[in-house]
Amino acid sequence: MSGRGKAITIQEKELVVNVKHHFDKVKKEYSKDKEFSKSAVALTAAATKLSEISVGRIMAEYNKNESFAAPTPKGSRPYALDGDIKTICREIIRSHNINRDHLSLRGLIGTLSEKHDLAVARETLRLNLLRWGIVYGSVSRHTALREKDYVVNARRDYLIQKKKLNESGKTFVYLDETYINKNHSGSDFSWYCEDWEDDPLLDKSYGPYINKPSGKGERLIIINAVTKNGWVKNAKLVFQAKSNTGDYHGSMDEDNFTRWFTEQLLPNIPDESVIIMDNASYHNMYLDDGVPSLNSKKLLMREWLDSKNIPYEEGHLRPKLVDLINEHRPPRIFKLDHMLKNDLRFKDRNITILRTPQYHPELQPIEKCWAVLKQHMAMHCDFTMKGLKENLENAWVKVTKKTMNGIMKKISHWEEYHYLQDGLLDDSDDNVEYI
């Protein structure tokens, strides 16, 4: 059999099943023989040199599916890291940058393991760092991990605006979407009796008598908004996804979001509110400004440049035409912002929108609300769509004003932390020679 730490192959699992079934038959034939007083699982473990726990898990998998799936590769999926790990990584990297200490990918993995007890596969972490806008760049005679400038600038712009708005006393409304699967539950493990031989009324086969369905199952898409006092009244929207693949982005679009925004959110928040949301594409659609798309034919690009009296050479290639268009493009306006300022229904309410910087879930309190809600759902999962909907109704009340007080304190902590650390990093950069 495979040694410790190695994956057990399908062929080896099938061998374990055959040995277990063999000892089941032997025990029935020689039930009074002291040599076979041990359970079939213990005998199988001894024969295959596996632990009884491993044998038990193999038999549980077989009894559930009557087959074995190919072992999954070690390590997380490329983008499987959650927001907490993202925040920790950024904190470690920025701390090293401020102190002008070199930090490699190996060093980051070591710090995550030693100080935070987090095991992350090297390639998984590398892919996520690139996705989060963190670069391995040349700084002061050596290369090190650091955040890209556009990430730092976006965060700073947001924090400056948020500080000003905090002093205004306006109501902050945080909105977001999430999804939850029918089979969303806690751990795959459960307590169960290993051997039922003392009770002749029960089946003697090994394994837990809890059949957890495989797969994630059908899902509900959820959208809602919170203030510091809790959920916004009458703002929640829950509907079943058409597909079980992907996440909520596959079931949300501009039309669905705009309808919810105008019909359920805006009527239920006070005037002068500030709506804070992330950078999902359907949140941030632009008005048509008449500028040709950057993948348009060159003829259309030239016609637009001619209409604006912008000179160019006939021999210019597409990249140069794109640069000219970007250079002279008028400021782009978000559709939602334009609607709030110009629609007769809303323009006198003075409601504005502030967008969080990319890759910063720790600045969105509703992310913590989703975690509270999903924890309750996992603890009460019965693997049915009916149960999922009933449990969801009970989960909303878990986010109380007391809960929000604690969450908002954490948000304030991260806002102050980022503002201070970015300032320290900027002061440190005055003495760093970028190559």
Rosetta blueprint (number, residue, H / E / L):
1 M L
2 S L
3 G L
4 R L
5 G L
6 K L
7 A L
8 I L
9 T L
10 I H
11 Q H
12 E H
13 K H
14 E H
15 L H
16 V H
17 V H
18 N H
19 V H
20 K H
21 H H
22 H H
23 F H
24 D H
25 K H
26 V H
27 K H
28 K H
29 E H
30 Y L
31 S L
32 K L
33 D L
34 K H
35 E H
36 F H
37 S L
38 K L
39 S L
40 A H
41 V H
42 A H
43 L H
44 T H
45 A H
46 A H
47 A H
48 T H
49 K L
50 L L
51 S L
52 E H
53 I H
54 S H
55 V H
56 G H
57 R H
58 I H
59 M H
60 A H
61 E H
62 Y H
63 N H
64 K H
65 N H
66 E L
67 S L
68 F L
69 A L
70 A L
71 P L
72 T L
73 P L
74 K L
75 G L
76 S L
77 R L
78 P L
79 Y L
80 A L
81 L L
82 D L
83 G H
84 D H
85 I H
86 K H
87 T H
88 I H
89 C H
90 R H
91 E H
92 I H
93 I H
94 R H
95 S H
96 H H
97 N H
98 I H
99 N L
100 R L
101 D L
102 H L
103 L L
104 S L
105 L H
106 R H
107 G H
108 L H
109 I H
110 G H
111 T H
112 L H
113 S H
114 E H
115 K H
116 H H
117 D L
118 L L
119 A L
120 V L
121 A L
122 R H
123 E H
124 T H
125 L H
126 R H
127 L H
128 N H
129 L H
130 L H
131 R H
132 W L
133 G L
134 I E
135 V E
136 Y E
137 G E
138 S E
139 V E
140 S L
141 R L
142 H E
143 T E
144 A E
145 L E
146 R E
147 E E
148 K L
149 D H
150 Y H
151 V H
152 V H
153 N H
154 A H
155 R H
156 R H
157 D H
158 Y H
159 L H
160 I H
161 Q H
162 K H
163 K H
164 K H
165 L H
166 N H
167 E L
168 S L
169 G L
170 K L
171 T L
172 F E
173 V E
174 Y E
175 L E
176 D E
177 E E
178 T E
179 Y E
180 I E
181 N E
182 K L
183 N L
184 H L
185 S L
186 G L
187 S L
188 D L
189 F L
190 S L
191 W L
192 Y L
193 C L
194 E L
195 D L
196 W L
197 E L
198 D L
199 D L
200 P L
201 L L
202 L L
203 D L
204 K L
205 S L
206 Y L
207 G L
208 P L
209 Y L
210 I L
211 N L
212 K L
213 P L
214 S L
215 G L
216 K L
217 G L
218 E L
219 R E
220 L E
221 I E
222 I E
223 I E
224 N E
225 A E
226 V E
227 T E
228 K L
229 N L
230 G E
231 W E
232 V L
233 K L
234 N L
235 A L
236 K L
237 L E
238 V E
239 F E
240 Q E
241 A L
242 K L
243 S L
244 N L
245 T L
246 G L
247 D L
248 Y H
249 H H
250 G H
251 S L
252 M L
253 D L
254 E H
255 D H
256 N H
257 F H
258 T H
259 R H
260 W H
261 F H
262 T H
263 E H
264 Q H
265 L H
266 L H
267 P H
268 N H
269 I L
270 P L
271 D L
272 E L
273 S L
274 V E
275 I E
276 I E
277 M E
278 D L
279 N L
280 A L
281 S H
282 Y H
283 H H
284 N L
285 M L
286 Y E
287 L L
288 D L
289 D L
290 G L
291 V L
292 P L
293 S L
294 L L
295 N L
296 S L
297 K L
298 K H
299 L H
300 L H
301 M H
302 R H
303 E H
304 W H
305 L H
306 D H
307 S H
308 K L
309 N L
310 I L
311 P L
312 Y L
313 E L
314 E L
315 G L
316 H L
317 L L
318 R H
319 P H
320 K H
321 L H
322 V H
323 D H
324 L H
325 I H
326 N H
327 E H
328 H H
329 R L
330 P L
331 P L
332 R L
333 I L
334 F E
335 K H
336 L H
337 D H
338 H H
339 M H
340 L H
341 K H
342 N H
343 D L
344 L L
345 R L
346 F L
347 K L
348 D L
349 R L
350 N L
351 I L
352 T E
353 I E
354 L E
355 R E
356 T L
357 P L
358 Q L
359 Y L
360 H L
361 P H
362 E H
363 L H
364 Q L
365 P H
366 I H
367 E H
368 K H
369 C H
370 W H
371 A H
372 V H
373 L H
374 K H
375 Q H
376 H H
377 M H
378 A H
379 M H
380 H L
381 C L
382 D L
383 F L
384 T L
385 M H
386 K H
387 G H
388 L H
389 K H
390 E H
391 N H
392 L H
393 E H
394 N H
395 A H
396 W H
397 V H
398 K H
399 V L
400 T L
401 K H
402 K H
403 T H
404 M H
405 N H
406 G H
407 I H
408 M H
409 K H
410 K H
411 I H
412 S H
413 H H
414 W H
415 E H
416 E H
417 Y H
418 H H
419 Y H
420 L H
421 Q H
422 D H
423 G H
424 L H
425 L H
426 D H
427 D H
428 S H
429 D H
430 D L
431 N L
432 V L
433 E L
434 Y E
435 I L
